[in-house]
């Protein structure tokens, strides 16, 4: 899935760097994703392996810098997994839909 038409125009990440960022998310999903839970149209929860905490924190910090509409919360509900909650405003549901689709596709591999 290489179509990035879902990336909002307000994203400040340079266009040339966007495929690299998408690839970073894909890599996190491929290597650490343990579950996907769509809690509402504006809220996605990803369950990640605990070993991905540093990579996830780094990635969400950089993503927050270029797409400030995201709200990320990373928690450790137990010793084995991380919960990454991603929330968006109503106007950005399409972006969250695309992210959920990418995560679900990576989980199916």
C-alpha positions as a Markdown table, in Angstrom:
| # | Residue | x | y | z |
|---|---|---|---|---|
| 1 | Unk | 0.0 | 0.0 | 0.0 |
| 2 | Unk | 1.9 | 3.1 | -1.2 |
| 3 | Unk | -0.9 | 5.6 | -1.8 |
| 4 | Unk | -0.4 | 8.5 | 0.6 |
| 5 | Unk | -3.4 | 10.6 | -0.6 |
| 6 | Unk | -4.8 | 10.3 | 3.0 |
| 7 | Unk | -1.9 | 12.4 | 4.3 |
| 8 | Unk | -3.4 | 15.8 | 5.3 |
| 9 | Unk | -2.1 | 18.9 | 3.6 |
| 10 | Unk | -1.4 | 20.4 | 7.1 |
| 11 | Unk | 1.3 | 17.8 | 7.6 |
| 12 | Unk | 4.6 | 19.8 | 7.9 |
| 13 | Unk | 6.8 | 16.8 | 7.1 |
| 14 | Unk | 8.6 | 17.4 | 3.8 |
| 15 | Unk | 6.9 | 15.5 | 1.0 |
| 16 | Unk | 10.1 | 13.6 | 0.1 |
| 17 | Unk | 10.2 | 12.3 | 3.7 |
| 18 | Unk | 6.6 | 11.1 | 3.9 |
| 19 | Unk | 7.2 | 7.6 | 2.4 |
| 20 | Unk | 10.0 | 7.1 | 4.9 |
| 21 | Unk | 7.8 | 7.9 | 7.8 |
| 22 | Unk | 5.0 | 5.6 | 6.5 |
| 23 | Unk | 7.7 | 2.9 | 6.2 |
| 24 | Unk | 8.7 | 3.5 | 9.8 |
| 25 | Unk | 5.1 | 3.0 | 10.9 |
| 26 | Unk | 4.8 | -0.1 | 8.7 |
| 27 | Unk | 8.0 | -1.5 | 10.3 |
| 28 | Unk | 6.7 | -0.9 | 13.8 |
| 29 | Unk | 3.4 | -2.6 | 12.9 |
| 30 | Unk | 5.2 | -5.5 | 11.2 |
| 31 | Unk | 7.7 | -6.1 | 14.1 |
| 32 | Unk | 5.8 | -5.2 | 17.2 |
| 33 | Unk | 2.1 | -5.1 | 16.7 |
| 34 | Unk | 0.1 | -7.6 | 18.7 |
| 35 | Unk | -3.4 | -6.3 | 18.3 |
| 36 | Unk | -5.6 | -3.5 | 16.8 |
| 37 | Unk | -8.6 | -2.2 | 18.5 |
| 38 | Unk | -10.8 | 0.5 | 17.0 |
| 39 | Unk | -12.4 | 2.0 | 20.1 |
| 40 | Unk | -14.4 | 4.7 | 18.2 |
| 41 | Unk | -14.2 | 6.5 | 14.9 |
| 42 | Unk | -11.7 | 9.0 | 16.4 |
| 43 | Unk | -9.8 | 6.5 | 18.7 |
| 44 | Unk | -7.5 | 3.7 | 17.7 |
| 45 | Unk | -5.6 | 1.5 | 20.2 |
| 46 | Unk | -2.6 | -0.5 | 19.1 |
| 47 | Unk | -1.2 | -3.3 | 21.3 |
| 48 | Unk | 2.6 | -3.5 | 20.9 |
| 49 | Unk | 5.3 | -5.7 | 22.2 |
| 50 | Unk | 7.0 | -4.1 | 25.1 |
| 51 | Unk | 10.4 | -4.3 | 23.4 |
| 52 | Unk | 9.2 | -1.6 | 21.0 |
| 53 | Unk | 8.8 | 1.1 | 23.6 |
| 54 | Unk | 11.8 | 3.2 | 22.7 |
| 55 | Unk | 11.1 | 3.0 | 19.0 |
| 56 | Unk | 7.4 | 3.8 | 19.5 |
| 57 | Unk | 8.2 | 6.8 | 21.7 |
| 58 | Unk | 10.7 | 8.2 | 19.2 |
| 59 | Unk | 8.3 | 7.7 | 16.3 |
| 60 | Unk | 5.3 | 9.3 | 18.0 |
| 61 | Unk | 7.3 | 12.2 | 19.2 |
| 62 | Unk | 8.4 | 12.9 | 15.6 |
| 63 | Unk | 4.9 | 12.4 | 14.2 |
| 64 | Unk | 3.4 | 14.8 | 16.8 |
| 65 | Unk | 5.9 | 17.4 | 15.6 |
| 66 | Unk | 4.6 | 17.3 | 12.0 |
| 67 | Unk | 1.0 | 16.4 | 12.5 |
| 68 | Unk | -0.1 | 18.1 | 15.6 |
| 69 | Unk | -3.7 | 17.0 | 15.3 |
| 70 | Unk | -2.7 | 13.5 | 16.6 |
| 71 | Unk | -2.9 | 12.7 | 20.3 |
| 72 | Unk | -0.7 | 9.8 | 21.3 |
| 73 | Unk | -0.7 | 8.1 | 24.7 |
| 74 | Unk | 1.7 | 5.2 | 25.3 |
| 75 | Unk | 1.1 | 3.1 | 28.4 |
| 76 | Unk | 2.2 | -0.2 | 29.8 |
| 77 | Unk | -0.9 | -1.9 | 31.2 |
| 78 | Unk | 1.0 | -5.1 | 32.0 |
| 79 | Unk | 4.6 | -6.4 | 31.8 |
| 80 | Unk | 4.3 | -7.8 | 28.3 |
| 81 | Unk | 2.5 | -5.2 | 26.1 |
| 82 | Unk | 2.3 | -1.5 | 25.4 |
| 83 | Unk | -1.0 | 0.2 | 24.6 |
| 84 | Unk | -0.6 | 3.0 | 22.1 |
| 85 | Unk | -3.8 | 5.1 | 22.0 |
| 86 | Unk | -4.1 | 7.4 | 18.9 |
| 87 | Unk | -6.8 | 10.0 | 18.8 |
| 88 | Unk | -7.7 | 12.5 | 16.2 |
| 89 | Unk | -10.3 | 15.3 | 15.8 |
| 90 | Unk | -13.4 | 14.6 | 13.7 |
| 91 | Unk | -11.9 | 16.3 | 10.7 |
| 92 | Unk | -9.0 | 13.8 | 10.7 |
| 93 | Unk | -10.9 | 10.5 | 10.9 |
| 94 | Unk | -9.8 | 9.6 | 7.4 |
| 95 | Unk | -6.1 | 9.8 | 8.5 |
| 96 | Unk | -6.9 | 7.5 | 11.4 |
| 97 | Unk | -8.8 | 5.1 | 9.1 |
| 98 | Unk | -5.7 | 4.9 | 6.9 |
| 99 | Unk | -3.4 | 4.2 | 9.8 |
| 100 | Unk | -5.8 | 1.5 | 11.1 |
| 101 | Unk | -5.9 | -0.1 | 7.7 |
| 102 | Unk | -2.1 | -0.2 | 7.5 |
| 103 | Unk | -1.8 | -1.7 | 11.0 |
| 104 | Unk | -4.5 | -4.3 | 10.2 |
| 105 | Unk | -2.7 | -5.2 | 6.9 |
| 106 | Unk | 0.6 | -5.5 | 8.7 |
| 107 | Unk | -0.9 | -7.7 | 11.3 |
| 108 | Unk | -2.3 | -10.0 | 8.6 |
| 109 | Unk | 1.2 | -10.7 | 7.1 |
